[in-house]
Amino acid sequence: IGHNVEVKESLIVEGCNIQGKVNHSVLFQGVSIGKNSIIKDSVIMPDAKIEDDVIINKAIVGSNAIIRRGCKIGDGNKIAVIASREELKSGTTLEPAEVL
């Protein structure tokens, strides 16, 4: 866990690299969260990579998924799902209840 990192009411498995904020979420082994990224009410499966400046609000991110810089996933109302090994290009917006 890096400097200026905020983690609240979350379960984080050993081996994660966190540089952003995590709130009410579960992060499995090998997850990487980039700088200025916010993860809220979400489950991030093993070895998923979340780059800088990403917002994830109420989502399930599959194992080995890559979420590139500046993506926005969900809005906190309905769950968005990103499949394992999926890669979201920089700046992608994924709507609530959308499955990719």
N, C-alpha and C positions, 0 to 999 in steps of 0.2 A: 504494500500500500504506500503510495507516494505522498509527498508533501501537499498540504492544502486540499486533502481528500476528505470528503464527507460521506460517512456510511451510517445509516440509521435503520434500525429494526430489520436487518437483513441477515441472510445465511450465506456465508462465503466460504467455499471449500479451499483448503490449502492449495497453493500453486497459482493463484490468480494475480494479475498485475492490474492494479486499479489506480488511475490518475484522475478520475472524475468523481461524480456524486452518485451514490447508490442508496435508494430508499425503498423499503418494503419489498425487497427482491431476493431472489435466490441465484447465486452464481456458482456453477459447477467448476471442477478442476480445469486449469489451463485457460480460463477466460481472461481476456485482455480488454480493459476499458481505457480509452484514450483521454487526453486532456480536455477539459471543459465539456465532457459528455455527461449526460444525466440519464440514469436508469431508474425508473420508478414503476412499482407494482408489476414487475416482470420476472420471467424465468429465463436465464441464459444458460444454455446447455454446454457441455464440455468443449473446450478448445475453440469457442467462438471468439472472433476478433472484432471489437468495436473500436473504430478509429476516433480521432478528435472531433469535437463539436457535433456529436450525435445526440439526439433526444429520442429515448425509447420510453413510452408511457403505456403500460398495460399490454405487454406482448410476450410471446414465447419465441425465442430465437434458437433454432436448431444447432446441433453440434457441428463444429467446423464451418459455420456460416461466417461470412465476412461482410461487415457493414461499414462501407467507406465513409469518409469524412463528410460531415454536414447533412447526413440523412435524418429524416424525421419519421418515426414509426408510431402510429396510434395517437389517441388523444385522451385516453383514460376512461372512455365509455365502454367500448367493446374490445375484446382481445384480437390483436393482429398476430398472425403466425408467419414466421419465416422458416422454411424447411432447412434441414441439414444440408450442408455444403452449398447453400445458395449464396450468391454474392450480389449485394446491392451497390450500384454505382454511386459515386459521390453526388450528394444533393437530392437523392431519391426521397419521395414522400410516399409512405404506405399508409393508407387510410385504415380507420378502425374496422375490425371484422374482416379485413382483407387477408387472404392467404396467398403466400408466394412460395 
